[in-house]
Amino acid sequence: MAIRIVRLGTERVPDEGLRIGTVRRPPRGVSKSKFSSGNWCDVWFPNLAPSPETIKLALASETQRQWGAFVKRYRAEMASPELALRDEFLKR
């Protein structure tokens, strides 16, 4: 299964599939019932959120290259043993 990392609230692409929210806190002012219809997320797993340092990269990214640096670092975090165990749990 391919995983694509997108910013919250961005338009969905055709056949995108399930959008998993991995932020520590849900968007302010958005009710849970509006998460999916507002292009936020279909399900929310805050325990899969990037580290605070990695989030700073995402917030500061203004170019595609900077966003790519965030994606690379976040993927590295997701490969850590602690999160790999969570990934195995989610596959069940």
Residue frames as qw, qx, qy, qz and C-alpha x, y, z in Angstrom:
[[0.000, 0.890, 0.456, 0.000, 0.00, 0.00, 0.00],
 [0.402, 0.405, -0.018, 0.821, 1.39, 3.38, -0.97],
 [0.312, -0.747, -0.418, 0.412, 1.40, 6.12, 1.64],
 [0.302, 0.587, 0.158, 0.735, 1.27, 9.77, 0.63],
 [0.328, -0.476, -0.434, 0.691, 1.91, 12.57, 3.13],
 [0.089, 0.640, 0.391, 0.656, -0.32, 15.61, 2.65],
 [0.001, 0.110, -0.363, 0.925, -1.09, 18.80, 4.53],
 [0.095, 0.486, 0.793, -0.356, -4.33, 18.86, 6.49],
 [0.274, 0.708, 0.290, -0.583, -7.15, 20.53, 4.62],
 [0.045, 0.394, -0.605, -0.690, -5.65, 20.11, 1.14],
 [0.757, 0.269, -0.116, -0.584, -7.94, 18.96, -1.64],
 [0.745, -0.123, 0.655, 0.004, -8.16, 15.22, -2.13],
 [0.185, 0.396, -0.698, -0.567, -6.91, 13.60, -5.31],
 [0.822, 0.069, -0.257, -0.504, -9.09, 11.08, -7.19],
 [0.921, -0.052, -0.386, 0.002, -9.06, 7.62, -5.57],
 [0.026, 0.688, -0.538, 0.487, -6.99, 8.92, -2.65],
 [0.651, -0.172, -0.727, 0.135, -8.40, 6.40, -0.23],
 [0.577, -0.712, -0.376, 0.138, -8.41, 6.69, 3.53],
 [0.217, 0.696, -0.255, 0.635, -6.91, 9.88, 4.97],
 [0.714, -0.442, -0.449, 0.303, -5.35, 9.29, 8.38],
 [0.077, -0.910, 0.111, -0.392, -4.87, 12.34, 10.57],
 [0.812, -0.136, -0.343, 0.451, -1.61, 12.16, 12.49],
 [0.074, 0.626, -0.196, 0.751, -1.54, 15.47, 14.30],
 [0.252, -0.064, -0.765, 0.589, -1.31, 15.74, 18.07],
 [0.201, 0.424, 0.496, -0.731, -4.28, 18.09, 18.30],
 [0.378, 0.575, 0.686, 0.236, -7.29, 18.26, 16.00],
 [0.189, 0.379, 0.223, 0.878, -7.88, 21.43, 13.97],
 [0.015, 0.307, 0.505, -0.806, -9.36, 24.21, 16.08],
 [0.408, 0.351, 0.079, -0.840, -12.95, 25.09, 15.38],
 [0.534, 0.173, -0.668, -0.488, -13.62, 21.95, 13.32],
 [0.768, -0.216, 0.394, -0.456, -16.07, 19.45, 14.79],
 [0.397, -0.241, 0.875, 0.136, -15.21, 15.75, 14.50],
 [0.617, 0.489, 0.600, -0.138, -18.23, 15.25, 12.27],
 [0.432, 0.880, -0.038, -0.194, -16.67, 17.66, 9.72],
 [0.458, -0.564, 0.589, 0.353, -13.17, 16.11, 9.63],
 [0.561, 0.137, 0.734, 0.357, -13.82, 14.00, 6.53],
 [0.378, 0.788, 0.470, 0.125, -16.05, 16.36, 4.57],
 [0.025, -0.983, 0.098, 0.150, -13.64, 19.25, 5.16],
 [0.739, 0.543, -0.321, 0.235, -10.64, 17.36, 3.73],
 [0.324, -0.747, 0.511, -0.276, -9.07, 17.03, 7.15],
 [0.052, 0.301, -0.952, 0.036, -9.03, 13.28, 7.86],
 [0.701, -0.188, -0.527, -0.442, -11.21, 10.18, 7.90],
 [0.815, -0.465, -0.315, 0.141, -9.68, 8.78, 11.09],
 [0.018, -0.874, 0.320, -0.365, -7.39, 10.39, 13.67],
 [0.902, -0.208, -0.243, 0.290, -4.36, 8.73, 15.27],
 [0.081, -0.961, 0.204, -0.170, -2.54, 11.40, 17.30],
 [0.749, -0.508, 0.391, 0.167, -0.02, 8.81, 18.55],
 [0.775, 0.269, 0.355, 0.449, 1.40, 8.67, 14.99],
 [0.136, 0.990, 0.045, -0.013, 2.10, 12.41, 14.92],
 [0.639, 0.493, -0.265, 0.528, 5.55, 13.68, 13.96],
 [0.559, -0.375, -0.367, 0.641, 7.87, 14.84, 16.72],
 [0.042, -0.918, -0.212, 0.332, 7.70, 18.53, 17.69],
 [0.291, -0.547, 0.442, 0.648, 11.02, 19.16, 15.91],
 [0.282, 0.172, 0.788, 0.520, 9.72, 17.59, 12.70],
 [0.117, 0.804, 0.581, -0.052, 6.49, 19.56, 12.93],
 [0.146, -0.791, 0.079, 0.589, 8.59, 22.74, 12.97],
 [0.269, -0.171, 0.681, 0.660, 10.00, 21.68, 9.57],
 [0.173, 0.536, 0.782, 0.267, 6.48, 21.29, 8.19],
 [0.040, -0.880, -0.379, 0.282, 5.33, 24.65, 9.50],
 [0.185, -0.722, 0.272, 0.609, 8.37, 26.42, 8.07],
 [0.471, 0.074, 0.716, 0.509, 8.18, 24.74, 4.65],
 [0.326, 0.686, 0.079, -0.645, 7.43, 27.24, 1.92],
 [0.390, 0.528, -0.599, -0.459, 8.95, 25.39, -1.02],
 [0.943, 0.078, -0.225, -0.231, 8.54, 21.88, -2.38],
 [0.576, 0.387, -0.617, 0.372, 12.14, 21.15, -1.37],
 [0.178, -0.355, 0.585, -0.708, 11.47, 22.15, 2.25],
 [0.828, -0.087, 0.117, -0.542, 8.30, 20.04, 2.29],
 [0.850, 0.268, -0.453, 0.001, 10.36, 17.14, 0.93],
 [0.240, 0.402, -0.692, 0.549, 12.79, 17.52, 3.85],
 [0.548, -0.228, 0.421, -0.686, 9.84, 17.28, 6.25],
 [0.919, 0.108, -0.141, -0.353, 8.49, 14.18, 4.50],
 [0.658, 0.376, -0.613, 0.223, 11.90, 12.50, 4.58],
 [0.009, -0.347, 0.679, -0.647, 12.35, 13.15, 8.29],
 [0.697, -0.116, 0.268, -0.655, 8.79, 12.06, 9.14],
 [0.900, 0.196, -0.342, -0.188, 9.21, 8.81, 7.19],
 [0.437, 0.372, -0.705, 0.416, 12.43, 8.16, 9.13],
 [0.336, -0.259, 0.558, -0.713, 10.54, 8.67, 12.40],
 [0.849, 0.030, 0.016, -0.528, 7.81, 6.30, 11.26],
 [0.793, 0.292, -0.534, 0.037, 10.48, 3.64, 10.64],
 [0.103, -0.517, 0.677, -0.513, 11.63, 3.81, 14.27],
 [0.264, -0.050, -0.959, 0.088, 11.09, 0.57, 16.23],
 [0.169, 0.272, 0.629, -0.708, 8.49, 2.13, 18.54],
 [0.515, 0.408, -0.009, -0.754, 6.30, 3.29, 15.65],
 [0.381, 0.230, -0.819, -0.361, 6.97, 0.15, 13.62],
 [0.003, -0.163, -0.937, 0.309, 5.24, -1.82, 16.39],
 [0.365, 0.448, 0.364, -0.731, 2.24, 0.48, 16.11],
 [0.436, 0.403, -0.488, -0.640, 2.24, -0.01, 12.35],
 [0.223, 0.045, -0.969, -0.093, 2.13, -3.78, 12.79],
 [0.163, 0.332, 0.752, -0.545, -0.80, -3.37, 15.19],
 [0.407, 0.480, 0.038, -0.776, -2.68, -1.21, 12.67],
 [0.330, 0.280, -0.755, -0.493, -2.27, -3.84, 9.95],
 [0.031, 0.117, 0.976, -0.181, -4.26, -6.40, 11.98]]
